[in-house]
Amino acid sequence: MTYWAIEVQEGISQLYLPKKELFRPSVRNGVSCLTVRQVFEPYPVQDRIFQVISKGGRSIVKKPAKLSDMLIWSWVSFFTERAKNLMVELGGNNDDFLQCTIESNPDEPCFMHVPRKSYDIIDMTLSTFLMLSDNPPLYGRILTLAFQNLPAVLPSCFMASIPKNNQDLGQWIVDDKFKLAWEERMFTGANFRKLTESEVVF
């Protein structure tokens, strides 16, 4: 099995969260799926409102727009209903997604991916990262990936945590099955970047 980073394509419109009462607490613990989930979960779908930023980044899109199957706000990924269904089909949990409202496209379901579980399986010594800061360590994108303590089964798309830390790495990791299914169905908005050079054996 080969593993890949799934990343939003360059030039894809990003999302903006207009409600400060949601924004501030959601970033208080850095990169944490659990924190984001705890902030948004109590609110109904119609109050989890995000806006689409124009591709030039200068304005908010007001009219219905063609949405990619993968979108991003900050480091948090969003998926259309058909992309979310693919992830569930490949072993993900429906509970890992929170439905949100895109202001310009209120009738098109869009789902924030904030899984209840992340995986402490990354060998931080053998893996390499684009470091945003060395002291304290602040990890950017994963460059190469080495695993440790692999479970018997991993979902096809998952988030890894930083060992002995309450934060996540903030990069979605997917396997060959996910990449192949995404490409075969011609879903949009994502690039795949190889993280492992050799096959990972469970």
ABEGO torsion letter per residue (X at the ends): XBBBBBBBBBGBBBBBBABAAAAAAAAAAEBBAAAAAAAAAABBAAABBBBBBBAAGABBBABBBBBBABBBBEABBBBBAAAAAAAAAAGBBAAABBBBBBAABAABBBBBBBBABBBBABBAAABBBBBABAOBBBBBBBABBBBBGBBABBBABBBBBBBGBABBAGBBBBBAAAAAAAAAAGBBGBBBBBABABBBBX
